[in-house]
Amino acid sequence: MKITVDQDKCCGAGTCVLLAPDVFDQRDEDGIVVLLDSQPPAGLHALVHEAASVCPASAIAVSE
């Protein structure tokens, strides 16, 4: 799994951080997504896929 985020698309909803805090964080100043781990362990894959699917701005892309 490889994850990329488009910070220009991010609206700062923070759902990704709530679902997968080991993979995503938010900048303090504006809440924009920060990718902490672009290749997380298999145990986090389901949460990452869920985070990508619920992102209101479609700012998270996941490839296998």
Phi and psi restraints in degrees (range 20) as a CNS / XPLOR table:
assign (resid 1 and name C) (resid 2 and name N)
       (resid 2 and name CA) (resid 2 and name C) 1.0 -130.8 20.0 2
assign (resid 2 and name N) (resid 2 and name CA)
       (resid 2 and name C) (resid 3 and name N) 1.0 134.3 20.0 2
assign (resid 2 and name C) (resid 3 and name N)
       (resid 3 and name CA) (resid 3 and name C) 1.0 -116.1 20.0 2
assign (resid 3 and name N) (resid 3 and name CA)
       (resid 3 and name C) (resid 4 and name N) 1.0 138.3 20.0 2
assign (resid 3 and name C) (resid 4 and name N)
       (resid 4 and name CA) (resid 4 and name C) 1.0 -130.7 20.0 2
assign (resid 4 and name N) (resid 4 and name CA)
       (resid 4 and name C) (resid 5 and name N) 1.0 151.0 20.0 2
assign (resid 4 and name C) (resid 5 and name N)
       (resid 5 and name CA) (resid 5 and name C) 1.0 -126.2 20.0 2
assign (resid 5 and name N) (resid 5 and name CA)
       (resid 5 and name C) (resid 6 and name N) 1.0 146.1 20.0 2
assign (resid 5 and name C) (resid 6 and name N)
       (resid 6 and name CA) (resid 6 and name C) 1.0 -108.1 20.0 2
assign (resid 6 and name N) (resid 6 and name CA)
       (resid 6 and name C) (resid 7 and name N) 1.0 98.7 20.0 2
assign (resid 6 and name C) (resid 7 and name N)
       (resid 7 and name CA) (resid 7 and name C) 1.0 -64.3 20.0 2
assign (resid 7 and name N) (resid 7 and name CA)
       (resid 7 and name C) (resid 8 and name N) 1.0 -24.9 20.0 2
assign (resid 7 and name C) (resid 8 and name N)
       (resid 8 and name CA) (resid 8 and name C) 1.0 -70.0 20.0 2
assign (resid 8 and name N) (resid 8 and name CA)
       (resid 8 and name C) (resid 9 and name N) 1.0 -27.6 20.0 2
assign (resid 8 and name C) (resid 9 and name N)
       (resid 9 and name CA) (resid 9 and name C) 1.0 -85.1 20.0 2
assign (resid 9 and name N) (resid 9 and name CA)
       (resid 9 and name C) (resid 10 and name N) 1.0 -26.6 20.0 2
assign (resid 9 and name C) (resid 10 and name N)
       (resid 10 and name CA) (resid 10 and name C) 1.0 -58.6 20.0 2
assign (resid 10 and name N) (resid 10 and name CA)
       (resid 10 and name C) (resid 11 and name N) 1.0 134.2 20.0 2
assign (resid 10 and name C) (resid 11 and name N)
       (resid 11 and name CA) (resid 11 and name C) 1.0 -105.8 20.0 2
assign (resid 11 and name N) (resid 11 and name CA)
       (resid 11 and name C) (resid 12 and name N) 1.0 1.2 20.0 2
assign (resid 11 and name C) (resid 12 and name N)
       (resid 12 and name CA) (resid 12 and name C) 1.0 78.3 20.0 2
assign (resid 12 and name N) (resid 12 and name CA)
       (resid 12 and name C) (resid 13 and name N) 1.0 22.9 20.0 2
assign (resid 12 and name C) (resid 13 and name N)
       (resid 13 and name CA) (resid 13 and name C) 1.0 -63.3 20.0 2
assign (resid 13 and name N) (resid 13 and name CA)
       (resid 13 and name C) (resid 14 and name N) 1.0 -35.5 20.0 2
assign (resid 13 and name C) (resid 14 and name N)
       (resid 14 and name CA) (resid 14 and name C) 1.0 84.1 20.0 2
assign (resid 14 and name N) (resid 14 and name CA)
       (resid 14 and name C) (resid 15 and name N) 1.0 4.5 20.0 2
assign (resid 14 and name C) (resid 15 and name N)
       (resid 15 and name CA) (resid 15 and name C) 1.0 -61.9 20.0 2
assign (resid 15 and name N) (resid 15 and name CA)
       (resid 15 and name C) (resid 16 and name N) 1.0 -36.4 20.0 2
assign (resid 15 and name C) (resid 16 and name N)
       (resid 16 and name CA) (resid 16 and name C) 1.0 -61.1 20.0 2
assign (resid 16 and name N) (resid 16 and name CA)
       (resid 16 and name C) (resid 17 and name N) 1.0 -39.8 20.0 2
assign (resid 16 and name C) (resid 17 and name N)
       (resid 17 and name CA) (resid 17 and name C) 1.0 -67.8 20.0 2
assign (resid 17 and name N) (resid 17 and name CA)
       (resid 17 and name C) (resid 18 and name N) 1.0 -39.2 20.0 2
assign (resid 17 and name C) (resid 18 and name N)
       (resid 18 and name CA) (resid 18 and name C) 1.0 -65.4 20.0 2
assign (resid 18 and name N) (resid 18 and name CA)
       (resid 18 and name C) (resid 19 and name N) 1.0 -37.9 20.0 2
assign (resid 18 and name C) (resid 19 and name N)
       (resid 19 and name CA) (resid 19 and name C) 1.0 -79.7 20.0 2
assign (resid 19 and name N) (resid 19 and name CA)
       (resid 19 and name C) (resid 20 and name N) 1.0 -40.1 20.0 2
assign (resid 19 and name C) (resid 20 and name N)
       (resid 20 and name CA) (resid 20 and name C) 1.0 -138.8 20.0 2
assign (resid 20 and name N) (resid 20 and name CA)
       (resid 20 and name C) (resid 21 and name N) 1.0 71.2 20.0 2
assign (resid 20 and name C) (resid 21 and name N)
       (resid 21 and name CA) (resid 21 and name C) 1.0 -67.1 20.0 2
assign (resid 21 and name N) (resid 21 and name CA)
       (resid 21 and name C) (resid 22 and name N) 1.0 -15.6 20.0 2
assign (resid 21 and name C) (resid 22 and name N)
       (resid 22 and name CA) (resid 22 and name C) 1.0 -81.0 20.0 2
assign (resid 22 and name N) (resid 22 and name CA)
       (resid 22 and name C) (resid 23 and name N) 1.0 -13.1 20.0 2
assign (resid 22 and name C) (resid 23 and name N)
       (resid 23 and name CA) (resid 23 and name C) 1.0 -110.6 20.0 2
assign (resid 23 and name N) (resid 23 and name CA)
       (resid 23 and name C) (resid 24 and name N) 1.0 -36.0 20.0 2
assign (resid 23 and name C) (resid 24 and name N)
       (resid 24 and name CA) (resid 24 and name C) 1.0 -123.1 20.0 2
assign (resid 24 and name N) (resid 24 and name CA)
       (resid 24 and name C) (resid 25 and name N) 1.0 149.3 20.0 2
assign (resid 24 and name C) (resid 25 and name N)
       (resid 25 and name CA) (resid 25 and name C) 1.0 -141.6 20.0 2
assign (resid 25 and name N) (resid 25 and name CA)
       (resid 25 and name C) (resid 26 and name N) 1.0 178.7 20.0 2
assign (resid 25 and name C) (resid 26 and name N)
       (resid 26 and name CA) (resid 26 and name C) 1.0 -128.1 20.0 2
assign (resid 26 and name N) (resid 26 and name CA)
       (resid 26 and name C) (resid 27 and name N) 1.0 144.7 20.0 2
assign (resid 26 and name C) (resid 27 and name N)
       (resid 27 and name CA) (resid 27 and name C) 1.0 -66.9 20.0 2
assign (resid 27 and name N) (resid 27 and name CA)
       (resid 27 and name C) (resid 28 and name N) 1.0 139.2 20.0 2
assign (resid 27 and name C) (resid 28 and name N)
       (resid 28 and name CA) (resid 28 and name C) 1.0 -63.1 20.0 2
assign (resid 28 and name N) (resid 28 and name CA)
       (resid 28 and name C) (resid 29 and name N) 1.0 -38.2 20.0 2
assign (resid 28 and name C) (resid 29 and name N)
       (resid 29 and name CA) (resid 29 and name C) 1.0 -73.5 20.0 2
assign (resid 29 and name N) (resid 29 and name CA)
       (resid 29 and name C) (resid 30 and name N) 1.0 -29.6 20.0 2
assign (resid 29 and name C) (resid 30 and name N)
       (resid 30 and name CA) (resid 30 and name C) 1.0 -142.7 20.0 2
assign (resid 30 and name N) (resid 30 and name CA)
       (resid 30 and name C) (resid 31 and name N) 1.0 0.8 20.0 2
assign (resid 30 and name C) (resid 31 and name N)
       (resid 31 and name CA) (resid 31 and name C) 1.0 77.6 20.0 2
assign (resid 31 and name N) (resid 31 and name CA)
       (resid 31 and name C) (resid 32 and name N) 1.0 7.2 20.0 2
assign (resid 31 and name C) (resid 32 and name N)
       (resid 32 and name CA) (resid 32 and name C) 1.0 -71.0 20.0 2
assign (resid 32 and name N) (resid 32 and name CA)
       (resid 32 and name C) (resid 33 and name N) 1.0 142.8 20.0 2
assign (resid 32 and name C) (resid 33 and name N)
       (resid 33 and name CA) (resid 33 and name C) 1.0 -60.2 20.0 2
assign (resid 33 and name N) (resid 33 and name CA)
       (resid 33 and name C) (resid 34 and name N) 1.0 143.4 20.0 2
assign (resid 33 and name C) (resid 34 and name N)
       (resid 34 and name CA) (resid 34 and name C) 1.0 -127.0 20.0 2
assign (resid 34 and name N) (resid 34 and name CA)
       (resid 34 and name C) (resid 35 and name N) 1.0 128.0 20.0 2
assign (resid 34 and name C) (resid 35 and name N)
       (resid 35 and name CA) (resid 35 and name C) 1.0 -86.2 20.0 2
assign (resid 35 and name N) (resid 35 and name CA)
       (resid 35 and name C) (resid 36 and name N) 1.0 119.0 20.0 2
assign (resid 35 and name C) (resid 36 and name N)
       (resid 36 and name CA) (resid 36 and name C) 1.0 -90.6 20.0 2
assign (resid 36 and name N) (resid 36 and name CA)
       (resid 36 and name C) (resid 37 and name N) 1.0 -29.5 20.0 2
assign (resid 36 and name C) (resid 37 and name N)
       (resid 37 and name CA) (resid 37 and name C) 1.0 -146.6 20.0 2
assign (resid 37 and name N) (resid 37 and name CA)
       (resid 37 and name C) (resid 38 and name N) 1.0 106.1 20.0 2
assign (resid 37 and name C) (resid 38 and name N)
       (resid 38 and name CA) (resid 38 and name C) 1.0 -78.0 20.0 2
assign (resid 38 and name N) (resid 38 and name CA)
       (resid 38 and name C) (resid 39 and name N) 1.0 -13.3 20.0 2
assign (resid 38 and name C) (resid 39 and name N)
       (resid 39 and name CA) (resid 39 and name C) 1.0 -137.1 20.0 2
assign (resid 39 and name N) (resid 39 and name CA)
       (resid 39 and name C) (resid 40 and name N) 1.0 73.7 20.0 2
assign (resid 39 and name C) (resid 40 and name N)
       (resid 40 and name CA) (resid 40 and name C) 1.0 -71.2 20.0 2
assign (resid 40 and name N) (resid 40 and name CA)
       (resid 40 and name C) (resid 41 and name N) 1.0 161.4 20.0 2
assign (resid 40 and name C) (resid 41 and name N)
       (resid 41 and name CA) (resid 41 and name C) 1.0 -65.6 20.0 2
assign (resid 41 and name N) (resid 41 and name CA)
       (resid 41 and name C) (resid 42 and name N) 1.0 159.2 20.0 2
assign (resid 41 and name C) (resid 42 and name N)
       (resid 42 and name CA) (resid 42 and name C) 1.0 -55.3 20.0 2
assign (resid 42 and name N) (resid 42 and name CA)
       (resid 42 and name C) (resid 43 and name N) 1.0 -31.7 20.0 2
assign (resid 42 and name C) (resid 43 and name N)
       (resid 43 and name CA) (resid 43 and name C) 1.0 -64.1 20.0 2
assign (resid 43 and name N) (resid 43 and name CA)
       (resid 43 and name C) (resid 44 and name N) 1.0 -16.7 20.0 2
assign (resid 43 and name C) (resid 44 and name N)
       (resid 44 and name CA) (resid 44 and name C) 1.0 -103.4 20.0 2
assign (resid 44 and name N) (resid 44 and name CA)
       (resid 44 and name C) (resid 45 and name N) 1.0 -3.8 20.0 2
assign (resid 44 and name C) (resid 45 and name N)
       (resid 45 and name CA) (resid 45 and name C) 1.0 -59.0 20.0 2
assign (resid 45 and name N) (resid 45 and name CA)
       (resid 45 and name C) (resid 46 and name N) 1.0 -43.3 20.0 2
assign (resid 45 and name C) (resid 46 and name N)
       (resid 46 and name CA) (resid 46 and name C) 1.0 -62.6 20.0 2
assign (resid 46 and name N) (resid 46 and name CA)
       (resid 46 and name C) (resid 47 and name N) 1.0 -40.9 20.0 2
assign (resid 46 and name C) (resid 47 and name N)
       (resid 47 and name CA) (resid 47 and name C) 1.0 -67.8 20.0 2
assign (resid 47 and name N) (resid 47 and name CA)
       (resid 47 and name C) (resid 48 and name N) 1.0 -37.5 20.0 2
assign (resid 47 and name C) (resid 48 and name N)
       (resid 48 and name CA) (resid 48 and name C) 1.0 -65.7 20.0 2
assign (resid 48 and name N) (resid 48 and name CA)
       (resid 48 and name C) (resid 49 and name N) 1.0 -43.4 20.0 2
assign (resid 48 and name C) (resid 49 and name N)
       (resid 49 and name CA) (resid 49 and name C) 1.0 -61.6 20.0 2
assign (resid 49 and name N) (resid 49 and name CA)
       (resid 49 and name C) (resid 50 and name N) 1.0 -41.1 20.0 2
assign (resid 49 and name C) (resid 50 and name N)
       (resid 50 and name CA) (resid 50 and name C) 1.0 -64.2 20.0 2
assign (resid 50 and name N) (resid 50 and name CA)
       (resid 50 and name C) (resid 51 and name N) 1.0 -44.2 20.0 2
assign (resid 50 and name C) (resid 51 and name N)
       (resid 51 and name CA) (resid 51 and name C) 1.0 -59.0 20.0 2
assign (resid 51 and name N) (resid 51 and name CA)
       (resid 51 and name C) (resid 52 and name N) 1.0 -43.7 20.0 2
assign (resid 51 and name C) (resid 52 and name N)
       (resid 52 and name CA) (resid 52 and name C) 1.0 -64.4 20.0 2
assign (resid 52 and name N) (resid 52 and name CA)
       (resid 52 and name C) (resid 53 and name N) 1.0 -39.0 20.0 2
assign (resid 52 and name C) (resid 53 and name N)
       (resid 53 and name CA) (resid 53 and name C) 1.0 -73.0 20.0 2
assign (resid 53 and name N) (resid 53 and name CA)
       (resid 53 and name C) (resid 54 and name N) 1.0 -27.3 20.0 2
assign (resid 53 and name C) (resid 54 and name N)
       (resid 54 and name CA) (resid 54 and name C) 1.0 -97.5 20.0 2
assign (resid 54 and name N) (resid 54 and name CA)
       (resid 54 and name C) (resid 55 and name N) 1.0 -2.9 20.0 2
assign (resid 54 and name C) (resid 55 and name N)
       (resid 55 and name CA) (resid 55 and name C) 1.0 -62.1 20.0 2
assign (resid 55 and name N) (resid 55 and name CA)
       (resid 55 and name C) (resid 56 and name N) 1.0 117.6 20.0 2
assign (resid 55 and name C) (resid 56 and name N)
       (resid 56 and name CA) (resid 56 and name C) 1.0 -66.8 20.0 2
assign (resid 56 and name N) (resid 56 and name CA)
       (resid 56 and name C) (resid 57 and name N) 1.0 -19.9 20.0 2
assign (resid 56 and name C) (resid 57 and name N)
       (resid 57 and name CA) (resid 57 and name C) 1.0 -103.0 20.0 2
assign (resid 57 and name N) (resid 57 and name CA)
       (resid 57 and name C) (resid 58 and name N) 1.0 -0.4 20.0 2
assign (resid 57 and name C) (resid 58 and name N)
       (resid 58 and name CA) (resid 58 and name C) 1.0 53.4 20.0 2
assign (resid 58 and name N) (resid 58 and name CA)
       (resid 58 and name C) (resid 59 and name N) 1.0 42.9 20.0 2
assign (resid 58 and name C) (resid 59 and name N)
       (resid 59 and name CA) (resid 59 and name C) 1.0 -88.5 20.0 2
assign (resid 59 and name N) (resid 59 and name CA)
       (resid 59 and name C) (resid 60 and name N) 1.0 -6.2 20.0 2
assign (resid 59 and name C) (resid 60 and name N)
       (resid 60 and name CA) (resid 60 and name C) 1.0 -111.4 20.0 2
assign (resid 60 and name N) (resid 60 and name CA)
       (resid 60 and name C) (resid 61 and name N) 1.0 127.3 20.0 2
assign (resid 60 and name C) (resid 61 and name N)
       (resid 61 and name CA) (resid 61 and name C) 1.0 -117.4 20.0 2
assign (resid 61 and name N) (resid 61 and name CA)
       (resid 61 and name C) (resid 62 and name N) 1.0 135.9 20.0 2
assign (resid 61 and name C) (resid 62 and name N)
       (resid 62 and name CA) (resid 62 and name C) 1.0 -123.6 20.0 2
assign (resid 62 and name N) (resid 62 and name CA)
       (resid 62 and name C) (resid 63 and name N) 1.0 131.3 20.0 2
assign (resid 62 and name C) (resid 63 and name N)
       (resid 63 and name CA) (resid 63 and name C) 1.0 -128.7 20.0 2
assign (resid 63 and name N) (resid 63 and name CA)
       (resid 63 and name C) (resid 64 and name N) 1.0 153.1 20.0 2
